[in-house]
Amino acid sequence: MKKVLIAMLCLILCLGLMTGCGGGGGDDSAADGDQITIRIASDETSDTPCSEATEIFKKEVEEKSGGKMTVEYFCDSAMGDEREIAESVNMGNLEMGIISGCYLATYDENWYLVDMPYVFKDRDTMYKHLDGEVGQILKDGLKEKSKIECLDFADGSFKVLLNSKKEIKTVNDMSNLKFRSQESQMNMSIYKAWKSTAVPMGFSEIYTALQQGTVDGVDTSPLYQRSGKFFEVGKYYTMTNHQALLMNSIINTDFMASLPEDMQQVIRDASKEAYGVQERAIVKEAEEYACKVMDDAGCKRHDLTEAELKTFKDASKAVYDEYSKVVDPKLYELMGL
């Protein structure tokens, strides 16, 4: 009997120790206290408006989450080029990324819309559409067809043409020139319509390609012409403003769904503030500064006249016809195309 009582006392003591150490409920408490790390990647240098916005995003997330979430930013293609970043986010190997809209057309063809030549006449028109029904349709379609959610649209400025061969004034001057472009079927279509050649390659490869003559020029916005120092190996640039370089904060949907609702809201609010507000507030000044850097370096600038601009727009009509078979007609209607 004495042995039985001792055994029962030992059992009670062990159960008490387990409870005191948090057996059962303790696991939940530990999970609640786990640090959540968000890795966000881009191919941008650290001094671009989008990189500045990402630092704002990081600060907002870490402060508003009360230290429960930390953000690690990998720029300068440390996690690969834009296509690789998109793939990593879609596969869940990376939580977040900052990439151009053209790479999202891989997952939802309606995203070709934002990369069409001259689809946005100015920034105000672009913001109006992207913050309205057009932007919501694009977000919903992407989330439905992939594991990627687009949180917000940032402004990467409008693309200009920089080259090492000659001054470009009309679309006829594009004939037989090779321009580095982003890896997008839309860009292939545009350069075909312009009687020139698009050569897809990652951002980190451009400088050497220009230097070695693999390409004659590069089409990207002044922000990235400056950050990539392409003006050092190019003599001329033309303010064609032919495409909006739409930048997007994206997140893996499974990762987002795994978070408590209050932490999801912290991320959404921080993204909106960083990319949908702050980045847009600094981009125009950054664009002007980038052009000044190129001008001061001796790169010759040409601003198109209305007649010269018309040659590019007229040549681009074939692109609109081609993608009318691909993009949802409702989006064409909303954009007045």
C-alpha positions in Angstrom: 0.0 0.0 0.0 2.8 2.3 0.9 4.5 1.7 -2.5 1.2 2.5 -4.2 0.8 5.8 -2.4 4.5 6.8 -3.2 3.8 6.0 -6.9 0.7 8.1 -6.9 2.5 11.0 -5.3 5.3 10.8 -7.9 2.8 10.8 -10.7 1.0 13.9 -9.3 4.4 15.6 -8.9 5.4 14.9 -12.5 2.1 16.2 -13.8 2.5 19.3 -11.7 6.0 19.9 -13.1 4.7 19.5 -16.7 2.0 22.0 -16.1 4.4 24.4 -14.5 6.8 24.1 -17.4 4.0 25.0 -19.9 3.1 21.5 -21.2 0.2 22.0 -23.6 -0.6 25.7 -23.4 3.1 26.5 -23.3 3.6 25.5 -27.0 1.0 28.1 -28.0 2.7 30.8 -26.0 6.0 30.0 -27.6 4.5 30.1 -31.1 2.9 33.5 -30.4 6.4 34.7 -29.4 8.2 33.4 -32.4 10.0 36.0 -34.5 8.6 36.3 -38.0 11.2 37.2 -40.7 10.1 38.7 -44.0 12.7 38.5 -46.7 12.1 41.0 -49.5 14.2 41.1 -52.7 14.7 43.3 -55.7 17.3 43.8 -58.5 17.6 47.5 -57.6 20.6 49.3 -56.3 20.2 50.7 -52.7 19.8 54.3 -53.8 16.6 54.1 -55.9 13.1 55.3 -54.8 11.9 51.7 -54.5 14.8 50.8 -52.3 14.2 53.9 -50.1 10.6 52.9 -49.9 11.6 49.4 -48.8 13.5 50.9 -45.9 10.4 52.7 -44.9 8.4 49.5 -45.2 10.9 47.7 -43.0 10.7 50.5 -40.3 6.9 50.5 -40.4 6.6 46.7 -40.2 9.0 46.3 -37.3 7.6 49.2 -35.3 3.9 48.5 -35.9 4.3 44.8 -35.2 5.9 45.6 -31.8 9.1 43.8 -32.8 7.2 40.6 -33.7 8.2 40.9 -37.4 11.6 41.8 -38.9 12.3 42.6 -42.5 15.5 41.7 -44.4 16.0 43.5 -47.7 18.2 41.9 -50.4 18.9 44.4 -53.3 21.4 44.5 -56.1 20.1 41.2 -57.6 21.3 39.3 -54.5 18.3 37.0 -54.8 18.4 36.9 -58.6 16.9 39.0 -61.4 13.2 40.1 -61.4 11.9 36.9 -63.1 13.7 34.8 -60.5 12.4 36.9 -57.7 8.8 36.5 -59.0 9.3 32.7 -59.3 10.7 32.5 -55.8 7.8 34.4 -54.3 5.3 32.2 -56.3 7.0 29.0 -55.1 7.1 30.2 -51.5 10.9 30.2 -51.4 10.9 34.0 -50.7 8.3 35.9 -48.8 8.2 39.2 -50.7 9.7 41.0 -53.7 9.7 44.3 -55.6 9.4 43.7 -59.3 8.2 45.2 -62.6 4.6 44.6 -63.7 5.8 43.0 -66.9 7.0 39.9 -65.1 3.5 39.3 -63.6 2.0 38.7 -67.1 3.6 35.3 -66.9 0.9 34.4 -64.3 -2.0 36.5 -65.6 -2.0 37.8 -69.2 -4.1 40.8 -68.2 -0.9 42.3 -66.8 0.3 42.9 -70.3 -2.0 45.9 -70.1 0.3 48.0 -67.9 3.3 47.4 -70.2 1.6 48.6 -73.4 3.3 51.5 -75.1 1.8 54.9 -74.2 -1.1 53.3 -72.3 -0.8 55.9 -69.6 -0.5 59.5 -70.8 0.8 60.8 -67.4 1.3 59.9 -63.8 -2.1 61.2 -62.6 -3.9 59.0 -65.1 -1.8 56.0 -64.2 -2.4 56.4 -60.4 -6.2 56.9 -61.0 -6.5 53.6 -62.9 -4.1 51.5 -60.7 -5.8 52.7 -57.5 -9.2 52.1 -59.0 -11.0 49.3 -60.8 -8.3 48.5 -63.2 -5.8 47.9 -60.4 -8.2 45.8 -58.5 -8.9 43.6 -61.5 -5.2 43.0 -62.0 -4.7 42.2 -58.3 -7.6 39.8 -58.1 -6.6 38.0 -61.3 -3.0 37.5 -60.2 -4.0 36.2 -56.8 -6.5 33.8 -58.4 -4.0 32.4 -60.9 -0.8 32.2 -58.8 0.6 32.2 -55.3 1.4 35.9 -55.6 -0.5 38.8 -54.2 0.2 42.3 -55.4 0.0 44.6 -52.5 0.7 48.0 -54.0 1.8 49.8 -57.2 4.9 52.0 -57.0 6.2 54.3 -59.7 9.5 53.4 -61.5 9.1 56.4 -63.8 8.6 56.2 -67.6 11.1 54.5 -69.9 13.5 56.4 -72.1 15.9 55.1 -74.8 19.6 55.4 -74.2 22.1 54.2 -76.8 25.7 54.5 -78.0 25.1 54.8 -81.7 23.1 57.8 -82.7 20.5 60.4 -81.7 17.0 59.0 -82.0 14.3 61.4 -83.1 11.7 59.3 -84.8 10.8 55.6 -84.8 12.6 55.3 -88.1 15.9 55.9 -86.3 15.3 52.7 -84.3 15.8 50.5 -87.4 18.3 47.7 -86.9 19.3 48.8 -83.4 19.5 46.3 -80.6 18.1 47.4 -77.3 18.3 45.5 -74.0 14.8 45.1 -72.6 13.1 43.3 -69.8 12.2 39.7 -70.4 8.7 40.2 -71.6 6.7 39.2 -74.7 5.3 42.7 -74.8 8.8 44.2 -75.3 9.4 41.7 -78.1 6.2 43.0 -79.8 7.1 46.6 -79.3 10.5 46.4 -80.8 9.3 44.3 -83.7 6.7 47.1 -84.4 9.5 49.6 -84.3 11.7 47.6 -86.8 14.4 47.0 -84.2 15.4 44.2 -81.9 14.8 43.6 -78.2 17.5 41.6 -76.3 16.2 40.4 -73.0 18.7 40.3 -70.1 18.8 40.9 -66.4 19.6 44.3 -64.9 23.0 43.3 -63.6 24.2 42.3 -67.1 23.4 45.6 -68.9 26.5 47.7 -68.3 28.8 45.0 -69.7 26.6 44.3 -72.6 26.6 48.0 -73.6 30.3 48.2 -73.0 31.0 45.2 -75.2 28.5 46.1 -77.9 26.3 43.1 -77.3 23.5 45.7 -77.4 23.4 49.2 -78.8 21.2 50.6 -76.1 18.9 50.1 -73.2 15.3 51.0 -72.5 14.5 51.8 -68.9 13.6 54.8 -66.9 16.0 57.6 -66.0 16.1 56.3 -62.4 17.7 53.1 -63.6 19.8 54.6 -66.4 21.4 56.6 -63.5 21.6 53.8 -60.9 23.1 51.4 -63.4 25.5 54.1 -64.7 24.5 53.2 -68.3 25.2 56.8 -69.3 28.9 56.1 -68.9 28.7 53.8 -72.0 25.9 55.5 -73.9 26.1 58.8 -75.7 22.5 59.7 -76.4 19.1 59.4 -74.7 15.6 60.2 -76.0 12.7 61.0 -73.7 10.3 58.7 -75.4 8.4 57.9 -72.2 7.0 55.0 -74.1 6.2 52.6 -71.2 5.4 53.1 -67.5 7.9 51.2 -65.5 5.4 50.0 -62.9 6.9 48.5 -59.8 5.0 46.2 -57.5 5.3 45.0 -53.9 4.3 41.3 -54.0 4.0 38.7 -51.3 3.5 34.9 -51.3 -0.2 34.2 -50.5 0.5 31.1 -48.3 2.9 33.1 -46.2 0.4 35.9 -45.8 -2.4 33.5 -44.9 -0.1 31.9 -42.3 0.1 35.1 -40.3 -2.3 36.3 -37.6 -4.8 38.9 -39.1 -3.3 41.8 -37.1 0.1 41.0 -38.6 -1.3 40.8 -42.1 -2.8 44.2 -41.6 0.5 45.6 -40.5 2.1 44.4 -43.7 -0.7 45.8 -45.9 -0.6 49.2 -44.1 3.2 49.4 -44.3 3.2 48.5 -48.0 0.6 51.1 -48.8 2.5 53.8 -46.9 5.9 52.9 -48.4 5.1 52.1 -52.0 1.7 53.7 -52.6 2.4 57.0 -50.9 6.0 57.7 -49.9 7.7 56.3 -53.0 5.3 58.2 -55.3 6.1 61.4 -53.5 9.8 61.2 -54.2 9.9 59.7 -57.7 9.5 62.8 -59.8 12.4 64.6 -58.0 14.5 61.5 -58.3 13.7 61.4 -62.1 14.8 65.0 -62.5 18.0 64.3 -60.6 18.8 61.3 -62.8 18.4 63.3 -66.0 20.7 66.0 -64.6 23.3 63.3 -63.8 23.2 62.1 -67.3 23.3 65.6 -68.8 26.3 66.6 -66.6 28.1 63.4 -67.8 27.8 64.6 -71.4 25.0 62.3 -72.5 23.0 64.1 -75.1 19.3 64.4 -74.4 16.5 64.7 -77.0 12.9 65.7 -76.2 10.5 64.6 -78.8 8.3 67.1 -80.7 4.6 66.2 -81.1 5.3 65.1 -84.7 8.2 62.9 -83.6 6.2 61.4 -80.8 3.4 60.5 -83.2 5.8 58.3 -85.2 6.3 56.1 -82.2 2.6 56.0 -81.3 1.5 55.2 -84.8 4.0 52.4 -85.1 2.7 51.0 -81.7 -0.8 50.6 -82.9 0.0 47.0 -84.1 0.8 46.1 -80.5 -2.6 47.2 -79.3 -4.3 45.1 -82.0 -2.2 42.1 -81.1 -2.9 42.2 -77.4 -6.6 42.9 -77.8 -6.9 39.2 -78.3 -5.1 38.5 -75.0 -6.2 41.1 -72.5 -9.7 41.1 -71.0 -11.9 43.4 -73.2 -13.3 45.0 -70.0 -9.8 46.4 -69.2 -9.5 47.8 -72.7 -12.9 49.5 -72.2 -11.9 50.9 -68.8 -8.7 52.3 -70.2 -10.6 53.8 -73.2 -8.5 51.8 -75.7 
